[in-house]
Amino acid sequence: MTSSARSTSHWLLHYGLLAFYVAFALFPLYWLLKVSVTPNDLLYSEGIRLWPSRSSLAHYTFVLAHSDFPLFFKNSVIVSGSTAVLVTLIAALSGYAMSRFDFRGKMWLVGLMLITQMFPLVMLVAPIFKLFSPLGLTNSLTGLVIVYTAFNVPFATFLMQSFFDGIPKDLEEAAMIDGASRFRAFRQIILPLTLPGVAATLGFVFTAAWSELLFALMLVSKADASTFPVGLLGFVSKFSVDFGQMMAAGVLALIPACLFFLLIQRYLVQGLTAGAVKG
Amino acid sequence: MSTMPLYEEAAPRRPAPLRRLALGLEPYLYIAPSVILIATIMLVPLIVGLSYAFRDMQLINPFSGGFIGLEHFRALWTDAAFWLSMKNTLVWTFASVALQFAFGLVLALLLNSPFPGRGIVQALVFLPWAVPTFLSGLNWAWLFNPVVGPLPHWMAALGILPAPENILSDPSVAIWGPIIANVWWGIPFFAITLLAALQSIPQDIYEAASIDGAGAWRRFTDITLPFLAPTIAIAVLLRTVWIANFADLIIVMTNGGPADQTQIVSSYIFTQAFRRLDFGYASAIAMVLLVLLLAYSFVIILLRQSLLRR
């Protein structure tokens, strides 16, 4: 009796805390959505109502039909997607090396990668602009992909390393005794076990590239190579305080990030390693 | 041994120097793409950027570019706005990291054991992580705006604020606006990282400890925390440094105002570089920030090494 009462209160606390987290996480996004469907004439008079008395999709129609947002959207998908794939490939290799090999200069590599996490990236804006300009990498999506890939590799390497560290060395050692090369053992045995890590890395990098504003602003001045944040900022300054349209564009910017996130989130915490060791 | 003619078995025994060379080179092949990319896109521009700190470097002035020695650093020493931004950076970084970590750890522990509906709850609470940072900033600035946002009215009703006013325009509390936005956005980072680490702890250890009579709290302090320690150390190190450099939310929400009360060092660098186009002065400030962050990280690395050795 007491034990079941204790377990009931335990679960009440558990779900209560989780409900708080869910409400905190969702409320701002709910508000974004609410403002985006509020007609302009109600925006200020019904400012703090939880849902407007009348809703409309007029802001969305305007943004989709009379703005460059569809183009910005496409540019951002290309840049973020390419960056995520490139970074994950490169970081899987270097993260594996950091996890499994003891090599000369390893401490230097760790130091180098930590330093890149430390210096304010704003320092790099002018030098990178000067480096990229003669190469034709300004006003180009390729230029952005190169910059974002370099910026994200160090963190992704540490992330992948921590996932590789969680996988016993016996697994690929067994495969290598059976005659596989290390690279083949890495690809066919270790990498599939690190799928949660790969998914986490893809997600982190995609989100980071999708949000980046500073270098996108500096390196791209033409609309046809603008990413979504640059487009939204231009929109804010052009239409000053049209918050309804701004938030409608904001909701659109959320869609791919959220879709990608929902796709990968179930891989984030799958206990594949535990299963592999036990089985 | 000679009864085992398999090539694969025999190969590692061959003393061929070429093979030893290939084995020695192997780790470098794995790290080569990362190293080349980091060196050309980050290291070279960093060194060029550092040289700007000692030069009169203004983007709009074609006659600038000459070396001026320590002139920028002398100006920095007497710059009150810089010292204020140093203080604000400490408040901003410490409050953001501490709150993100505390809420993230609790969330990770809540999500660690299976319960009905875990998948959907997990998807919902991690969602802020997918929200682009500049959009989070706009979103929270909107929520704090008493004309259209609900928060000032709620806070006034609860007695936290004397009247429904925008905390972002009150110099004494404005910095908490970006901090709250930052905590909201950053909790999932810690929760995901810690949850992944929690899931890699072998369950047998818990089972054995339970059999030996260890209670929930004992299992947490004696098994969970030691296993999490290296992950916590590296996550906190990377996040602290990252947040100290993270100016987006402040730029979007307050632009450093009112009266520089929310200006952190990195947003001050941004202001110098992009408003005044003074890359020389901006680089000098950045160099000071870099030295401070390096010193901090050195301490954390030592801490992590000692934790790993235990």
Chai-1 contact restraints between the chains, C-beta under 6 A:
chainA,res_idxA,chainB,res_idxB,connection_type,confidence,min_distance_angstrom,max_distance_angstrom,comment,restraint_id
A,L17,B,L110,contact,1.0,0.0,6.0,A-B,restraint_1
A,L18,B,L110,contact,1.0,0.0,6.0,A-B,restraint_2
A,L18,B,V121,contact,1.0,0.0,6.0,A-B,restraint_3
A,Y21,B,L107,contact,1.0,0.0,6.0,A-B,restraint_4
A,Y21,B,V125,contact,1.0,0.0,6.0,A-B,restraint_5
A,V22,B,L124,contact,1.0,0.0,6.0,A-B,restraint_6
A,V22,B,V125,contact,1.0,0.0,6.0,A-B,restraint_7
A,A25,B,V125,contact,1.0,0.0,6.0,A-B,restraint_8
A,A25,B,L127,contact,1.0,0.0,6.0,A-B,restraint_9
A,A25,B,P128,contact,1.0,0.0,6.0,A-B,restraint_10
A,P28,B,N139,contact,1.0,0.0,6.0,A-B,restraint_11
A,W31,B,L143,contact,1.0,0.0,6.0,A-B,restraint_12
A,L32,B,N139,contact,1.0,0.0,6.0,A-B,restraint_13
A,G47,B,V147,contact,1.0,0.0,6.0,A-B,restraint_14
A,G47,B,V148,contact,1.0,0.0,6.0,A-B,restraint_15
A,I48,B,P150,contact,1.0,0.0,6.0,A-B,restraint_16
A,I48,B,H153,contact,1.0,0.0,6.0,A-B,restraint_17
A,I90,B,P33,contact,1.0,0.0,6.0,A-B,restraint_18
A,I90,B,S34,contact,1.0,0.0,6.0,A-B,restraint_19
A,L93,B,Y30,contact,1.0,0.0,6.0,A-B,restraint_20
A,S94,B,I31,contact,1.0,0.0,6.0,A-B,restraint_21
A,S94,B,S34,contact,1.0,0.0,6.0,A-B,restraint_22
A,Y96,B,Y30,contact,1.0,0.0,6.0,A-B,restraint_23
A,A97,B,P27,contact,1.0,0.0,6.0,A-B,restraint_24
A,A97,B,Y30,contact,1.0,0.0,6.0,A-B,restraint_25
A,A97,B,I31,contact,1.0,0.0,6.0,A-B,restraint_26
A,F101,B,P27,contact,1.0,0.0,6.0,A-B,restraint_27
A,F103,B,P27,contact,1.0,0.0,6.0,A-B,restraint_28
A,L114,B,S297,contact,1.0,0.0,6.0,A-B,restraint_29
A,T116,B,I38,contact,1.0,0.0,6.0,A-B,restraint_30
A,T116,B,M42,contact,1.0,0.0,6.0,A-B,restraint_31
A,Q117,B,L238,contact,1.0,0.0,6.0,A-B,restraint_32
A,Q117,B,V241,contact,1.0,0.0,6.0,A-B,restraint_33
A,M118,B,V241,contact,1.0,0.0,6.0,A-B,restraint_34
A,M118,B,L293,contact,1.0,0.0,6.0,A-B,restraint_35
A,F119,B,L290,contact,1.0,0.0,6.0,A-B,restraint_36
A,P120,B,N245,contact,1.0,0.0,6.0,A-B,restraint_37
A,P120,B,S266,contact,1.0,0.0,6.0,A-B,restraint_38
A,P120,B,I269,contact,1.0,0.0,6.0,A-B,restraint_39
A,P120,B,A286,contact,1.0,0.0,6.0,A-B,restraint_40
A,P120,B,L289,contact,1.0,0.0,6.0,A-B,restraint_41
A,V122,B,I269,contact,1.0,0.0,6.0,A-B,restraint_42
A,V122,B,F270,contact,1.0,0.0,6.0,A-B,restraint_43
A,V122,B,A273,contact,1.0,0.0,6.0,A-B,restraint_44
A,M123,B,G49,contact,1.0,0.0,6.0,A-B,restraint_45
A,M123,B,S283,contact,1.0,0.0,6.0,A-B,restraint_46
A,M123,B,A286,contact,1.0,0.0,6.0,A-B,restraint_47
A,L124,B,P45,contact,1.0,0.0,6.0,A-B,restraint_48
A,L124,B,G49,contact,1.0,0.0,6.0,A-B,restraint_49
A,A126,B,F279,contact,1.0,0.0,6.0,A-B,restraint_50
A,P127,B,P45,contact,1.0,0.0,6.0,A-B,restraint_51
A,P127,B,V48,contact,1.0,0.0,6.0,A-B,restraint_52
A,P127,B,G49,contact,1.0,0.0,6.0,A-B,restraint_53
A,I128,B,P45,contact,1.0,0.0,6.0,A-B,restraint_54
A,A150,B,L37,contact,1.0,0.0,6.0,A-B,restraint_55
A,A150,B,I41,contact,1.0,0.0,6.0,A-B,restraint_56
A,A150,B,M42,contact,1.0,0.0,6.0,A-B,restraint_57
A,V153,B,S34,contact,1.0,0.0,6.0,A-B,restraint_58
A,V153,B,L37,contact,1.0,0.0,6.0,A-B,restraint_59
A,G166,B,S200,contact,1.0,0.0,6.0,A-B,restraint_60
A,G179,B,E8,contact,1.0,0.0,6.0,A-B,restraint_61
A,T207,B,A130,contact,1.0,0.0,6.0,A-B,restraint_62
A,W210,B,P132,contact,1.0,0.0,6.0,A-B,restraint_63
A,S211,B,P132,contact,1.0,0.0,6.0,A-B,restraint_64
A,S211,B,T133,contact,1.0,0.0,6.0,A-B,restraint_65
A,L213,B,F134,contact,1.0,0.0,6.0,A-B,restraint_66
A,P229,B,F134,contact,1.0,0.0,6.0,A-B,restraint_67
A,G250,B,L135,contact,1.0,0.0,6.0,A-B,restraint_68
A,A253,B,P132,contact,1.0,0.0,6.0,A-B,restraint_69
A,A253,B,L135,contact,1.0,0.0,6.0,A-B,restraint_70
A,A257,B,A130,contact,1.0,0.0,6.0,A-B,restraint_71
A,C258,B,A130,contact,1.0,0.0,6.0,A-B,restraint_72
A,F261,B,A130,contact,1.0,0.0,6.0,A-B,restraint_73
A,L262,B,A123,contact,1.0,0.0,6.0,A-B,restraint_74
A,Q265,B,A123,contact,1.0,0.0,6.0,A-B,restraint_75
A,Q265,B,F126,contact,1.0,0.0,6.0,A-B,restraint_76
A,L268,B,I192,contact,1.0,0.0,6.0,A-B,restraint_77
A,V269,B,L195,contact,1.0,0.0,6.0,A-B,restraint_78
A,V269,B,Q199,contact,1.0,0.0,6.0,A-B,restraint_79
A,G271,B,Q199,contact,1.0,0.0,6.0,A-B,restraint_80
A,T273,B,S200,contact,1.0,0.0,6.0,A-B,restraint_81
